[in-house]
């Protein structure tokens, strides 16, 4: 079946959102496929996906992992799965409706029609477009973005964004087994590696809406990884250490 790309959605305890997000993506006019990478959710997320596979055969796929191993490794698992099957466009998206599924079409068009290699659904390219976040979290996120730009030299307004379309050539060029980060800093590292290889990266303005159902996966450990890891990542790139 012809497809416009694969949407990878990592999950852990997303039973409240998973059916609705799958239906929204698969009922778009663009013919996307969906891969759920589930980290052994105890709430039955994977079982619900299996049930929906009966309704969406050959378009909805499930990879179950044995334990909760981090956002970055879930995406890497999904990237490798997608490359083995030759998907030309590979998307990252959250399960909790913080990313509007209809914006997948805009990201796809940025790459397929307008020459981008990486299209980022950006909260900050045109002001601050975030709904239902407390001011403290907005300031933390916006400040982190400024910090990343300053350290890395990337002119990306939303380097921690997790709503992205990659051309498969970008994913193929990145040594996925050398990715160091597993939390939200994974998003920064992927963009930084694409930036170093001079891929054309664009930001597509979106409105980001905080989850209404389920619990946030944000933690202090994830924030520390982003703050201290970015500096070490930049230093490794400057000295071209093995494995970068």
PAGUVEX-759582 format. One record per residue: x, z, y of N, C-alpha, C in turn; residue in one letter. Coordinates in Angstrom, 3 decimals, m for minus. Layout:
<nodes>
X,Z,Y,X,Z,Y,X,Z,Y,a
...
</nodes>
This chain:
<nodes>
0.847,0.000,m1.199,0.000,0.000,0.000,0.880,0.000,1.246,x
0.580,m0.894,2.183,1.332,m0.955,3.420,1.110,0.333,4.221,x
2.184,0.817,4.840,2.061,2.036,5.628,2.851,1.909,6.915,x
2.427,2.651,7.929,3.142,2.684,9.194,4.157,3.819,9.252,x
4.296,4.561,8.188,5.289,5.614,8.170,4.824,6.834,7.398,x
5.765,7.752,7.190,5.488,8.980,6.451,5.545,10.171,7.389,x
4.497,10.980,7.366,4.442,12.210,8.165,4.776,13.381,7.253,x
5.884,14.057,7.543,6.312,15.209,6.752,5.806,16.484,7.419,x
5.094,17.299,6.649,4.540,18.551,7.167,4.990,19.695,6.262,x
5.936,20.524,6.705,6.323,21.699,5.913,5.246,22.773,6.021,x
5.007,23.496,4.934,3.978,24.532,4.968,4.429,25.812,4.285,x
3.947,26.903,4.832,4.012,28.207,4.171,2.816,29.009,4.682,x
1.887,29.279,3.793,0.656,30.000,4.139,m0.119,29.298,5.262,x
m0.506,28.055,5.003,m1.274,27.286,5.984,m2.654,26.900,5.441,x
m3.214,27.747,4.594,m4.498,27.428,3.983,m5.595,27.243,5.026,x
m5.477,27.905,6.163,m6.511,27.803,7.193,m6.475,26.470,7.938,x
m5.340,25.787,7.873,m5.173,24.551,8.642,m4.985,23.292,7.799,x
m4.559,23.443,6.549,m4.001,22.307,5.833,m5.009,21.181,5.593,x
m6.221,21.517,5.200,m7.190,20.446,4.939,m7.517,19.671,6.206,x
m7.727,20.382,7.289,m8.101,19.719,8.543,m6.982,18.828,9.067,x
m5.731,19.295,8.999,m4.630,18.492,9.533,m4.417,17.249,8.681,x
m4.534,17.367,7.369,m4.387,16.204,6.487,m5.465,15.168,6.783,x
m6.699,15.627,6.914,m7.791,14.686,7.179,m7.588,13.976,8.526,x
m7.172,14.716,9.531,m6.983,14.097,10.856,m5.920,13.010,10.809,x
m4.819,13.265,10.119,m3.752,12.271,10.046,m4.186,11.057,9.234,x
m4.780,11.287,8.087,m5.113,10.181,7.189,m6.329,9.384,7.648,x
m7.085,9.899,8.581,m8.228,9.155,9.105,m7.925,8.427,10.414,x
m6.676,8.493,10.865,m6.260,7.701,12.020,m6.339,6.213,11.685,x
m6.440,5.374,12.714,m6.485,3.924,12.480,m5.156,3.410,11.940,x
m4.052,4.031,12.352,m2.755,3.690,11.770,m2.704,4.233,10.347,x
m2.094,3.466,9.473,m2.082,3.831,8.057,m0.845,4.655,7.719,x
m0.894,5.938,8.037,0.208,6.830,7.714,0.021,7.417,6.319,x
1.148,7.754,5.687,1.148,8.593,4.503,1.566,10.000,4.925,x
1.217,10.988,4.111,1.551,12.381,4.405,2.273,12.994,3.213,x
3.380,13.672,3.503,4.096,14.466,2.496,4.060,15.923,2.920,x
3.463,16.767,2.105,3.475,18.210,2.322,4.637,18.802,1.525,x
5.500,19.537,2.204,6.586,20.256,1.525,6.236,21.742,1.609,x
5.760,22.276,0.497,5.254,23.650,0.495,6.239,24.601,m0.174,x
6.487,25.732,0.490,7.454,26.717,m0.008,6.775,27.821,m0.808,x
6.031,27.411,m1.843,5.404,28.365,m2.755,4.483,29.340,m2.021,x
3.621,28.788,m1.173,2.694,29.624,m0.400,1.794,30.430,m1.328,x
1.730,31.746,m1.153,0.869,32.556,m2.015,m0.616,32.441,m1.671,x
m0.948,31.767,m0.577,m2.353,31.697,m0.162,m3.106,30.491,m0.726,x
m2.443,29.689,m1.561,m3.135,28.557,m2.171,m3.037,27.257,m1.402,x
m2.112,27.158,m0.461,m1.957,25.915,0.311,m1.724,24.724,m0.608,x
m0.790,24.848,m1.556,m0.467,23.725,m2.441,m1.668,23.318,m3.299,x
m2.424,24.283,m3.765,m3.599,23.972,m4.583,m4.618,23.158,m3.788,x
m4.781,23.479,m2.519,m5.695,22.710,m1.673,m5.190,21.280,m1.485,x
m3.883,21.114,m1.333,m3.314,19.768,m1.206,m3.562,18.974,m2.491,x
m3.348,19.597,m3.625,m3.600,18.916,m4.904,m5.050,18.474,m5.014,x
m5.953,19.297,m4.542,m7.374,18.938,m4.553,m7.626,17.704,m3.679,x
m6.999,17.667,m2.508,m7.185,16.554,m1.578,m6.515,15.267,m2.068,x
m5.517,15.404,m2.922,m4.878,14.212,m3.466,m5.855,13.355,m4.272,x
m6.872,13.975,m4.815,m7.881,13.218,m5.550,m8.671,12.310,m4.601,x
m8.815,12.735,m3.372,m9.557,11.971,m2.369,m8.680,10.922,m1.685,x
m7.374,11.216,m1.590,m6.453,10.308,m0.890,m5.308,9.897,m1.825,x
m5.618,9.235,m2.927,m4.550,8.832,m3.848,m3.617,7.819,m3.193,x
m2.336,7.941,m3.510,m1.289,7.026,m3.013,m1.034,7.147,m1.515,x
m1.658,8.140,m0.862,m1.380,8.360,0.560,m0.971,9.799,0.857,x
m1.332,10.714,m0.011,m1.022,12.132,0.179,m0.140,12.602,m0.961,x
0.998,13.201,m0.596,1.984,13.619,m1.593,2.345,15.088,m1.367,x
2.774,15.727,m2.434,3.108,17.146,m2.391,4.424,17.399,m3.105,x
5.311,18.105,m2.431,6.533,18.612,m3.038,6.501,20.131,m2.933,x
6.542,20.806,m4.070,6.511,22.261,m4.083,7.906,22.819,m4.347,x
8.317,23.739,m3.505,9.611,24.404,m3.691,9.371,25.825,m4.198,x
10.377,26.403,m4.791,10.201,27.675,m5.483,10.106,28.870,m4.546,x
10.672,28.749,m3.345,10.673,29.893,m2.442,10.743,29.431,m0.996,x
10.507,30.359,m0.083,10.578,30.068,1.346,12.044,29.945,1.746,x
12.464,28.728,2.088,13.887,28.461,2.300,14.220,27.936,3.684,x
13.269,27.952,4.595,13.566,27.565,5.962,13.056,26.187,6.324,x
12.722,26.040,7.598,12.170,24.790,8.112,13.123,23.617,7.912,x
14.397,23.845,8.235,15.363,22.753,8.149,15.509,22.199,6.748,x
15.614,23.066,5.759,15.780,22.575,4.388,14.522,21.891,3.888,x
13.349,22.319,4.392,12.101,21.652,4.021,12.092,20.215,4.546,x
12.514,20.044,5.790,12.562,18.694,6.342,13.616,17.831,5.649,x
14.765,18.408,5.353,15.801,17.640,4.655,15.292,17.192,3.286,x
14.602,18.072,2.597,13.970,17.707,1.321,13.034,16.508,1.534,x
12.223,16.592,2.591,11.296,15.512,2.885,11.991,14.223,3.299,x
13.062,14.336,4.086,13.806,13.145,4.503,14.369,12.394,3.289,x
14.967,13.142,2.387,15.550,12.503,1.203,14.465,11.830,0.363,x
13.336,12.495,0.250,12.202,11.935,m0.486,11.761,10.621,0.159,x
11.674,10.616,1.480,11.235,9.423,2.214,12.237,8.281,2.085,x
13.523,8.584,2.190,14.543,7.533,2.106,14.552,6.885,0.730,x
14.356,7.684,m0.310,14.330,7.107,m1.659,13.187,6.108,m1.815,x
12.163,6.259,m1.020,10.986,5.388,m1.135,10.914,4.335,m0.026,x
11.910,4.320,0.847,12.037,3.232,1.806,11.077,3.244,2.978,x
10.559,4.406,3.375,9.670,4.450,4.536,10.433,4.060,5.801,x
9.922,3.131,6.610,10.658,2.682,7.794,10.612,3.661,8.959,x
9.554,4.460,9.040,9.423,5.453,10.101,9.071,6.791,9.462,x
9.791,7.824,9.895,9.654,9.141,9.282,9.351,10.144,10.393,x
8.273,10.900,10.222,7.787,11.815,11.261,7.939,13.271,10.842,x
8.157,14.122,11.836,8.055,15.567,11.674,6.815,16.036,12.432,x
6.045,16.924,11.823,4.880,17.478,12.506,4.518,18.825,11.908,x
4.045,19.746,12.751,3.599,21.050,12.283,2.199,20.958,11.681,x
1.869,21.943,10.864,0.567,21.965,10.190,m0.517,22.641,11.010,x
m0.163,23.277,12.120,m1.079,24.219,12.771,m1.832,23.658,13.981,x
m1.783,22.340,14.170,m2.467,21.667,15.280,m1.834,21.946,16.637,x
m0.634,22.517,16.670,0.085,22.571,17.938,0.474,21.158,18.376,x
0.606,20.260,17.412,0.824,18.839,17.677,m0.475,18.089,17.394,x
m0.917,17.295,18.337,m2.144,16.528,18.179,m1.877,15.321,17.279,x
m2.536,15.218,16.129,m2.278,14.086,15.233,m2.424,12.717,15.890,x
m3.290,12.604,16.888,m3.463,11.311,17.553,m2.206,10.865,18.288,x
m1.346,11.818,18.637,m0.094,11.464,19.310,0.916,10.822,18.358,x
0.669,10.893,17.049,1.540,10.186,16.105,1.594,8.694,16.432,x
0.479,8.144,16.850,0.427,6.714,17.178,1.323,6.407,18.369,x
1.338,7.282,19.353,2.189,7.069,20.539,3.670,7.151,20.172,x
4.025,8.088,19.311,5.417,8.174,18.865,5.795,6.944,18.054,x
4.903,6.513,17.182,5.146,5.309,16.386,5.347,4.089,17.286,x
4.506,3.933,18.288,4.627,2.785,19.186,5.927,2.802,19.977,x
6.390,4.003,20.345,7.653,4.106,21.078,8.809,3.542,20.269,x
8.763,3.747,18.951,9.827,3.236,18.083,9.564,1.802,17.632,x
8.353,1.500,17.231,8.072,0.189,16.634,7.903,m0.914,17.661,x
7.418,m0.567,18.855,7.146,m1.579,19.875,8.106,m1.547,21.048,x
8.655,m0.385,21.359,9.403,m0.238,22.605,10.889,0.087,22.410,x
11.388,m0.034,21.205,12.827,m0.014,20.987,13.504,1.322,20.818,x
12.744,2.410,20.747,13.370,3.713,20.537,13.804,3.867,19.085,x
14.899,4.590,18.876,15.310,4.971,17.524,14.744,6.335,17.151,x
14.605,7.180,18.169,14.015,8.517,17.995,13.015,8.719,19.124,x
11.790,9.080,18.792,10.769,9.381,19.800,10.356,10.836,19.645,x
10.506,11.605,20.707,10.227,13.038,20.697,8.927,13.320,21.429,x
8.013,14.028,20.796,6.822,14.515,21.488,7.234,15.695,22.351,x
7.324,15.467,23.660,7.991,16.409,24.560,7.010,17.239,25.382,x
7.244,18.551,25.366,6.435,19.473,26.168,6.882,19.518,27.619,x
8.135,19.100,27.900,8.738,19.376,29.193,9.210,18.149,29.961,x
8.970,16.959,29.448,9.462,15.777,30.155,8.690,15.538,31.448,x
7.460,16.008,31.518,6.664,15.933,32.739,6.085,17.308,33.043,x
6.896,18.171,33.625,6.461,19.531,33.888,6.449,20.356,32.623,x
5.553,21.336,32.572,5.409,22.215,31.407,4.000,22.022,30.854,x
3.903,21.347,29.714,2.588,21.040,29.133,2.372,21.854,27.863,x
2.141,23.143,28.052,1.931,24.076,26.955,0.642,24.847,27.207,x
m0.205,24.944,26.188,m1.494,25.633,26.306,m1.484,26.868,25.413,x
m1.963,27.984,25.966,m2.183,29.237,25.229,m0.912,29.998,24.863,x
0.201,29.681,25.491,1.405,30.487,25.297,1.492,31.540,26.395,x
1.927,32.764,26.065,2.185,33.741,27.125,3.375,33.299,27.967,x
3.409,33.734,29.227,4.467,33.304,30.136,5.860,33.637,29.587,x
5.996,34.777,28.908,7.303,35.167,28.363,7.818,34.116,27.388,x
6.917,33.608,26.542,7.358,32.629,25.553,7.666,31.278,26.204,x
6.890,30.910,27.211,7.182,29.671,27.943,8.564,29.750,28.583,x
8.850,30.865,29.236,10.149,31.026,29.892,11.286,31.003,28.875,x
11.074,31.626,27.716,12.096,31.635,26.673,12.356,30.218,26.175,x
11.284,29.473,25.897,11.421,28.123,25.382,12.045,27.184,26.414,x
11.548,27.256,27.648,12.059,26.385,28.703,13.517,26.725,29.015,x
13.826,28.018,29.023,15.206,28.427,29.256,16.129,27.970,28.141,x
15.649,28.026,26.897,16.444,27.548,25.769,16.728,26.057,25.898,x
15.750,25.303,26.364,15.937,23.864,26.539,17.005,23.584,27.589,x
16.970,24.312,28.692,17.997,24.148,29.734,19.375,24.499,29.190,x
19.449,25.585,28.428,20.712,26.024,27.832,21.275,24.958,26.898,x
20.421,24.379,26.059,20.866,23.353,25.117,21.377,22.130,25.869,x
20.670,21.711,26.903,21.120,20.567,27.694,22.492,20.838,28.308,x
22.661,22.036,28.828,23.927,22.402,29.479,25.091,22.406,28.484,x
24.876,22.970,27.306,25.950,23.091,26.315,26.268,21.749,25.658,x
25.262,20.995,25.299,25.476,19.786,24.495,25.707,18.525,25.313,x
25.223,18.507,26.555,25.317,17.287,27.350,24.187,16.309,27.102,x
23.260,16.644,26.202,22.107,15.775,25.978,21.160,15.865,27.166,x
20.636,14.745,27.585,19.662,14.737,28.676,18.249,14.722,28.110,x
17.997,15.598,27.183,16.697,15.710,26.542,16.020,16.964,27.082,x
14.819,16.807,27.625,14.129,17.929,28.244,13.592,18.932,27.225,x
13.306,18.470,26.008,12.709,19.348,24.989,13.489,19.233,23.674,x
14.733,19.720,23.654,15.576,19.544,22.467,15.142,20.354,21.256,x
14.287,21.356,21.450,13.817,22.153,20.309,12.498,21.624,19.747,x
11.989,20.528,20.291,10.714,19.974,19.846,10.743,19.635,18.363,x
9.586,19.831,17.713,9.483,19.536,16.289,8.460,18.473,15.963,x
8.110,17.661,16.963,7.139,16.573,16.775,7.890,15.271,17.081,x
8.304,14.552,16.035,9.311,13.504,16.207,9.037,12.334,15.275,x
9.362,11.135,15.755,9.425,9.946,14.901,10.863,9.455,14.862,x
11.399,9.292,13.662,12.729,8.724,13.455,12.607,7.369,12.764,x
13.352,6.393,13.236,13.560,5.219,12.403,14.415,5.640,11.213,x
14.190,5.033,10.071,14.903,5.457,8.872,16.408,5.300,9.025,x
16.854,4.334,9.854,18.297,4.128,10.050,18.969,5.349,10.654,x
18.227,6.105,11.462,18.779,7.330,12.055,18.998,8.378,10.963,x
17.989,8.582,10.146,18.099,9.566,9.066,19.195,9.158,8.088,x
19.283,7.868,7.786,20.311,7.378,6.858,21.714,7.630,7.388,x
21.879,7.624,8.705,23.209,7.757,9.303,23.696,9.201,9.383,x
22.777,10.144,9.209,23.112,11.566,9.340,23.430,12.150,7.975,x
24.548,12.853,7.900,24.934,13.510,6.647,24.044,14.742,6.462,x
22.929,14.561,5.798,21.928,15.626,5.709,22.454,16.882,5.023,x
23.354,16.703,4.078,23.886,17.867,3.364,24.828,18.700,4.232,x
25.228,18.152,5.401,26.109,18.892,6.305,25.367,19.607,7.426,x
24.052,19.463,7.459,23.266,20.164,8.476,23.411,21.665,8.260,x
23.753,22.385,9.322,24.056,23.808,9.198,22.833,24.706,9.378,x
21.902,24.297,10.240,20.843,25.202,10.644,19.606,25.052,9.764,x
18.893,26.129,9.592,17.676,26.102,8.765,16.429,26.466,9.565,x
16.588,27.114,10.728,15.449,27.494,11.555,15.166,26.420,12.601,x
14.657,26.846,13.758,14.298,25.887,14.793,15.523,25.199,15.388,x
16.706,25.791,15.248,17.931,25.128,15.716,18.210,23.860,14.920,x
17.603,23.738,13.751,17.688,22.488,12.999,17.241,21.308,13.854,x
16.188,21.521,14.645,15.691,20.437,15.496,16.736,20.016,16.515,x
17.457,20.972,17.050,18.515,20.668,18.019,19.634,19.891,17.347,x
20.038,20.346,16.168,21.161,19.698,15.484,20.838,18.258,15.109,x
19.634,17.992,14.647,19.267,16.621,14.313,19.347,15.714,15.539,x
18.826,16.178,16.658,18.870,15.375,17.885,20.313,15.189,18.359,x
21.114,16.238,18.248,22.502,16.167,18.702,23.297,15.167,17.872,x
23.083,15.155,16.579,23.789,14.196,15.723,23.354,12.761,16.036,x
22.078,12.565,16.302,21.607,11.228,16.700,22.186,10.841,18.053,x
22.260,11.800,18.967,22.829,11.570,20.298,24.297,11.161,20.204,x
25.073,11.844,19.369,26.496,11.526,19.230,26.704,10.120,18.681,x
25.758,9.651,17.889,25.863,8.304,17.328,25.225,7.251,18.234,x
24.833,7.692,19.431,24.337,6.781,20.483,23.046,6.057,20.105,x
22.216,6.708,19.315,20.889,6.164,19.078,20.050,6.319,20.350,x
19.097,5.427,20.499,18.231,5.438,21.686,17.122,6.470,21.481,x
17.173,7.546,22.263,16.241,8.657,22.142,15.330,8.663,23.360,x
14.024,8.707,23.135,13.069,8.777,24.241,12.169,9.989,24.053,x
11.587,10.438,25.158,10.621,11.533,25.118,9.249,11.016,25.537,x
8.272,11.304,24.716,6.883,10.917,24.967,6.130,12.183,25.365,x
5.554,12.236,26.558,4.883,13.477,26.979,3.664,13.801,26.117,x
3.591,15.039,25.692,2.439,15.517,24.924,1.960,16.833,25.522,x
0.783,17.253,25.127,0.302,18.603,25.426,0.428,19.425,24.153,x
1.198,20.485,24.222,1.445,21.361,23.074,0.462,22.522,23.140,x
m0.266,22.735,22.061,m1.269,23.792,22.004,m0.884,24.808,20.944,x
m0.805,26.066,21.313,m0.420,27.094,20.350,m1.460,27.185,19.233,x
m0.969,27.562,18.047,m1.868,27.658,16.892,m3.029,28.597,17.172,x
m4.201,28.237,16.626,m5.380,29.087,16.716,m5.625,29.859,15.433,x
m5.125,29.321,14.295,m5.319,29.961,13.005,m3.972,30.164,12.332,x
m3.862,31.246,11.560,m2.603,31.532,10.871,m1.622,32.246,11.786,x
m0.434,32.513,11.233,0.565,33.301,11.946,1.782,32.475,12.296,x
2.365,32.762,13.466,3.580,32.085,13.900,4.741,32.449,12.989,x
5.677,31.486,12.783,6.858,31.723,11.951,8.082,32.109,12.805,x
7.899,32.265,14.122,9.002,32.595,15.010,9.517,34.003,14.706,x
10.860,34.184,14.792,11.455,35.493,14.549,12.728,35.632,15.378,x
13.222,36.876,15.476,14.467,37.106,16.202,15.644,36.387,15.592,x
15.671,36.305,14.273,16.761,35.612,13.588,16.804,34.139,13.982,x
15.631,33.518,14.094,15.550,32.108,14.478,16.067,31.913,15.895,x
15.704,32.831,16.811,16.159,32.725,18.198,17.672,32.885,18.275,x
18.223,33.850,17.551,19.670,34.045,17.554,20.404,32.820,17.030,x
19.852,32.188,15.998,20.474,30.979,15.454,20.536,29.895,16.527,x
19.459,29.762,17.271,19.407,28.726,18.292,20.401,29.004,19.411,x
20.486,30.269,19.855,21.346,30.609,20.997,22.823,30.509,20.634,x
23.222,31.177,19.556,24.640,31.225,19.213,25.086,30.009,18.411,x
24.158,29.421,17.654,24.519,28.271,16.840,24.813,27.030,17.648,x
24.119,26.858,18.767,24.322,25.662,19.588,25.749,25.587,20.109,x
26.276,26.716,20.534,27.644,26.732,21.043,28.639,26.377,19.950,x
28.492,26.949,18.760,29.405,26.631,17.662,29.264,25.179,17.235,x
28.046,24.642,17.287,27.815,23.243,16.952,28.565,22.329,17.914,x
28.489,22.635,19.197,29.188,21.833,20.205,30.696,21.894,19.985,x
31.234,23.076,19.701,32.672,23.216,19.481,33.120,22.440,18.246,x
32.317,22.489,17.181,32.674,21.723,15.981,32.706,20.234,16.271,x
31.787,19.779,17.100,31.769,18.350,17.408,32.973,17.951,18.252,x
33.401,18.824,19.147,34.548,18.514,20.004,35.828,18.415,19.202,x
35.980,19.300,18.236,37.194,19.306,17.429,37.044,18.460,16.173,x
35.852,17.830,16.041,35.584,16.931,14.907,35.943,17.594,13.584,x
35.466,18.823,13.436,35.752,19.542,12.203,35.108,18.861,11.017,x
35.738,19.008,9.882,35.256,18.389,8.655,33.800,18.766,8.394,x
33.026,17.754,8.065,31.638,17.993,7.721,30.683,17.837,8.872,x
31.185,17.615,10.099,30.233,17.457,11.197,29.828,15.991,11.312,x
</nodes>
